[in-house]
């Protein structure tokens, strides 16, 4: 399992050949998102994007991509998320990179809730100047059976996985690529809340370096089910309402949605409190992404509950579009593409 930290520091960046194609596949619970980038002298350009409902047969969808958007691609970058994967930020005794690999398994046993024999492990040094001769290490683990199942679908479609990442790290990669040099952001501590269909993840970045990651078993499906209950419609009808709500029924469901968001806001606030108790920094701003963040009025409702500044961010802000791509078609789905963009930005 590879840990993606491109864009955090120059030493984490990859070297690109004169021109290459890179594809990111974010295979979510409800939808699979594809981003295809062409790199010319290291500069990316968006060649293709697509969002499809995730079928039971993921390999079948990838075969469809192989015959269309990915005809010229043999290797793709994929990610893992949810309860089968985990990220921890761990103080290690100071050591060299080559020594870290040998120490990883021993140290990981103290910090992950899985049996070491059941997981793939990877790690990366984030800071080497902690007190008491320590360094900060990002530790990532994924259960072998979950990853092998993901790789099986990719292989059955005729592809190979070039990079296996974690959703949170891919998200951070995309954010730092697009906003890492923004003078209003690069020296601050910010949080990224990605609301998916079944799971959400929160990441706190301190001057672009990840310092806190937490997953929530909460997503847009929770909104959909609550809407279905309040309006007495089926799940499909509730999904349709989310995409095109009328004002009368929106006012009817708003109290129920606010109650759910209140629970999410409390969990996010507790995460901020924990992080800030361990650091001298405070979270200055919260950025939203993911399909679940697109519900009408969610940003304002969550901002009111949090009492803090919240904004959407553009995962393609610094990536131009190739000729023929319609930016108007991209606008409504941009928050859903963040993880796939982060994956495609990984060098192979």
C-alpha positions in Angstrom: 0.0 0.0 0.0 1.4 3.4 -1.0 1.0 6.5 1.0 0.2 9.6 -1.0 1.8 12.8 0.2 2.6 14.5 -3.1 2.3 18.2 -2.7 3.1 18.2 1.0 6.8 18.7 0.5 8.9 18.7 -2.5 10.7 15.5 -1.4 7.3 13.6 -1.6 6.8 14.7 -5.3 7.2 12.3 -8.2 9.1 13.0 -11.4 7.1 12.9 -14.6 8.3 12.0 -18.0 7.8 14.5 -20.9 4.2 13.2 -21.4 2.2 10.5 -19.7 -1.4 9.5 -18.9 -2.6 8.9 -15.3 -6.0 7.6 -14.3 -7.6 7.8 -10.8 -10.6 5.5 -10.0 -12.5 6.3 -6.8 -14.8 3.2 -6.4 -17.3 4.3 -3.8 -20.3 2.6 -2.3 -22.8 4.4 -4.5 -20.8 5.8 -7.4 -17.5 5.2 -9.2 -15.6 8.4 -10.2 -13.0 8.5 -12.9 -10.4 11.2 -13.6 -8.0 10.9 -16.5 -5.1 13.4 -16.6 -2.4 14.0 -19.2 0.9 15.3 -17.9 3.1 17.3 -20.2 6.4 18.3 -18.7 4.9 17.7 -15.3 1.8 19.9 -15.8 -1.5 18.0 -15.7 -4.5 18.6 -18.0 -7.9 17.0 -17.5 -8.6 14.6 -20.4 -11.7 12.8 -19.2 -14.1 12.5 -16.2 -17.0 10.3 -15.5 -19.4 9.3 -12.7 -21.3 6.0 -12.8 -23.4 4.2 -10.2 -21.3 1.5 -8.6 -22.7 -1.9 -9.7 -22.4 -5.2 -7.9 -20.0 -6.2 -10.7 -17.3 -3.5 -10.5 -15.2 -5.3 -13.0 -18.0 -4.9 -15.6 -18.0 -1.1 -15.1 -14.2 -1.0 -15.4 -14.4 -3.0 -18.6 -16.8 -0.4 -19.9 -14.2 2.3 -19.1 -11.5 0.2 -20.8 -13.5 0.4 -24.0 -14.1 4.2 -23.8 -12.2 6.6 -21.5 -9.3 4.3 -20.7 -8.5 2.8 -24.1 -4.9 4.0 -23.8 -4.4 3.1 -20.1 -3.3 -0.1 -18.6 -2.5 1.0 -15.1 -4.8 2.9 -12.8 -4.6 4.4 -9.3 -7.2 3.2 -6.8 -7.9 3.8 -3.1 -9.4 2.1 0.0 -11.5 3.6 2.8 -14.0 2.7 5.5 -13.5 0.3 8.4 -11.0 -1.9 6.6 -8.4 0.8 6.5 -6.9 3.1 9.1 -4.5 6.1 9.4 -2.6 7.0 12.5 -0.1 9.8 13.3 2.5 8.2 15.6 5.6 9.6 17.3 8.5 7.2 16.5 12.1 7.3 17.9 14.1 9.2 15.4 15.6 7.0 12.7 16.5 6.9 9.1 14.0 6.1 6.3 15.6 2.7 5.7 15.3 1.9 9.4 11.7 3.0 9.5 10.6 0.2 7.2 12.1 -2.4 9.5 10.5 -0.8 12.6 7.1 -0.2 11.1 5.6 -3.6 11.9 6.8 -3.6 15.5 5.5 0.0 16.2 2.3 -0.5 14.3 1.2 -3.3 16.6 0.7 -0.7 19.4 -1.4 1.6 17.3 -3.8 -0.3 14.9 -6.8 -2.3 15.9 -6.1 -5.1 13.4 -3.8 -8.2 13.7 -0.6 -7.3 11.9 -0.8 -10.5 9.9 -4.1 -9.4 8.4 -3.0 -6.1 7.0 -0.7 -4.4 4.5 1.3 -1.6 6.2 3.1 1.6 5.0 4.4 4.7 6.6 6.0 8.1 5.9 8.0 10.5 8.0 6.1 13.8 8.3 8.3 15.7 10.8 11.7 14.9 12.1 12.1 17.6 14.8 9.7 16.5 17.6 10.9 16.8 21.2 12.7 14.0 23.0 14.5 12.8 19.9 11.2 11.8 18.2 9.8 12.1 14.7 6.2 12.1 13.5 5.2 9.2 11.2 2.0 8.7 9.2 1.1 5.1 9.6 -1.4 3.6 7.1 -2.9 0.1 7.2 -5.5 -1.8 5.1 -6.9 -5.3 5.6 -5.5 -7.7 3.1 -8.8 -9.3 2.2 -10.4 -5.9 1.4 -7.5 -4.7 -0.7 -7.3 -8.1 -2.5 -10.9 -7.8 -3.4 -10.4 -4.3 -4.9 -7.4 -5.5 -6.9 -9.3 -8.5 -8.2 -12.0 -6.3 -9.7 -9.3 -4.1 -11.3 -7.4 -7.1 -12.7 -10.5 -8.8 -14.1 -11.1 -5.7 -16.2 -7.7 -5.9 -17.7 -6.0 -3.2 -15.7 -3.2 -3.2 -13.1 -3.1 -1.1 -10.0 -0.2 1.3 -10.3 -0.8 2.9 -6.9 -3.1 1.9 -4.0 -3.9 4.9 -1.8 -6.2 5.8 1.1 -9.2 8.1 0.3 -8.1 10.7 3.0 -4.5 10.9 1.5 -5.8 11.2 -2.0 -8.1 14.0 -0.9 -5.2 15.8 0.8 -3.1 15.3 -2.3 -5.7 17.0 -4.4 -6.2 19.9 -2.0 -2.5 20.6 -1.6 -2.0 20.5 -5.4 -4.7 23.1 -5.9 -4.4 25.3 -2.8 -0.9 24.5 -1.4 0.5 27.8 -2.7 -2.5 30.0 -1.8 -1.2 32.6 0.6 -4.5 32.7 2.5 -4.2 28.9 3.2 -0.7 27.6 3.1 0.4 28.9 6.5 -2.9 28.1 8.3 -4.5 25.0 9.8 -7.5 23.9 7.9 -9.8 20.9 7.9 -11.2 18.8 5.0 -14.6 17.1 5.5 -15.4 14.7 2.7 -19.0 13.3 3.0 -19.4 10.2 0.9 -22.4 7.9 0.5 -21.8 5.6 3.5 -18.7 7.1 5.1 -17.2 10.5 5.7 -13.6 11.4 6.6 -12.2 14.5 8.4 -8.6 15.5 7.9 -6.8 18.4 9.6 -3.8 20.0 7.8 -1.2 22.1 9.5 0.6 24.2 6.9 -0.3 21.5 4.3 0.9 18.6 6.4 -1.7 16.1 7.7 -1.9 15.9 11.5 -5.2 14.3 12.2 -7.6 11.9 10.3 -10.9 10.5 11.5 -13.6 8.4 9.7 -17.3 8.7 10.5 -19.9 6.0 9.6 -22.1 8.7 8.2 -22.9 9.7 4.6 -25.4 10.9 2.1 -27.4 7.7 2.4 -28.3 8.8 6.0 -29.8 12.0 4.5 -31.7 10.0 1.9 -33.2 7.6 4.4 -34.3 10.4 6.7 -35.9 12.2 3.8 -37.7 9.0 2.7 -39.1 8.6 6.3 -40.2 12.2 6.6 -41.8 12.5 3.2 -43.1 8.9 3.1 -41.4 8.1 -0.2 -39.1 5.3 -1.3 -35.3 5.6 -1.3 -35.3 6.3 -5.1 -37.8 9.1 -4.6 -35.8 10.6 -1.8 -32.7 10.5 -3.9 -34.6 12.3 -6.6 -35.8 14.9 -4.1 -32.2 15.5 -3.0 -31.2 16.4 -6.6 -34.1 18.7 -7.2 -35.9 19.7 -4.0 -39.0 21.9 -4.0 -39.2 24.6 -1.4 -42.3 23.4 0.4 -41.0 19.8 1.1 -37.5 21.2 1.7 -38.9 23.2 4.7 -40.6 20.0 5.9 -37.4 17.9 5.9 -35.1 20.7 7.1 -35.6 20.1 10.8 -34.8 16.4 10.5 -31.7 17.1 8.4 -30.5 19.8 10.9 -30.8 17.3 13.7 -28.6 14.8 11.8 -26.1 17.6 11.0 -26.1 18.6 14.6 -24.7 15.2 15.5 -22.1 15.4 12.7 -21.1 19.0 13.8 -20.7 17.7 17.4 -18.3 15.0 16.2 -16.3 17.4 14.1 -16.1 19.9 16.9 -14.9 17.1 19.3 -12.2 16.2 16.7 -11.1 19.9 16.5 -11.0 20.0 20.3 -8.8 16.9 20.5 -6.4 18.1 17.8 -6.2 21.6 19.3 -5.4 20.1 22.8 -2.4 18.4 21.2 -1.2 21.4 19.2 -0.6 25.1 19.5 -2.6 25.7 16.3 -6.4 26.1 15.9 -8.5 25.2 12.9 -9.1 28.3 10.8 -11.5 27.0 8.2 -13.4 23.8 7.1 -13.6 22.8 3.5 -16.3 20.5 2.2 -16.3 17.8 -0.6 -18.1 14.6 -1.4 -21.5 13.7 -2.8 -23.1 14.1 0.6 -22.0 17.8 0.8 -24.2 18.7 -2.2 -27.5 18.6 -0.4 -29.1 22.0 -0.8 -28.4 24.3 2.2 -26.1 21.8 3.9 -23.1 24.2 3.9 -25.0 27.0 5.6 -26.8 24.7 8.1 -23.5 23.0 9.1 -21.7 26.4 9.3 -24.4 27.7 11.6 -24.2 24.6 13.9 -20.3 24.8 13.9 -20.1 28.5 14.3 -17.2 28.6 11.9 -16.3 29.4 8.3 -17.2 26.6 5.8 -16.6 26.5 2.1 -16.5 24.2 -0.9 -13.2 23.7 -2.7 -12.4 23.0 -6.3 -10.3 19.9 -6.9 -9.6 21.1 -10.5 -8.8 24.7 -9.6 -5.2 24.4 -10.9 -5.9 21.8 -13.6 -6.9 23.1 -17.0 -9.4 21.2 -19.2 -8.5 19.7 -22.6 -10.4 20.9 -25.6 -13.9 19.5 -25.9 -14.6 19.2 -22.2 -17.6 21.3 -21.0 -16.8 23.2 -17.7 -20.6 23.6 -17.1 -21.0 19.9 -16.9 -18.2 19.7 -14.4 -19.5 22.3 -12.0 -22.3 20.3 -10.4 -20.1 17.3 -9.7 -16.8 18.9 -8.7 -17.1 18.0 -5.0 -17.6 14.3 -5.9 -14.3 14.2 -7.9 -11.9 15.2 -5.2 -10.6 11.7 -4.3 -10.3 10.6 -8.0 -8.3 13.8 -8.8 -6.0 13.1 -5.9 -5.4 9.6 -7.2 -4.8 10.7 -10.8 -2.3 13.2 -9.6 -0.1 10.4 -8.2 2.9 9.8 -10.5 3.3 6.2 -11.7 
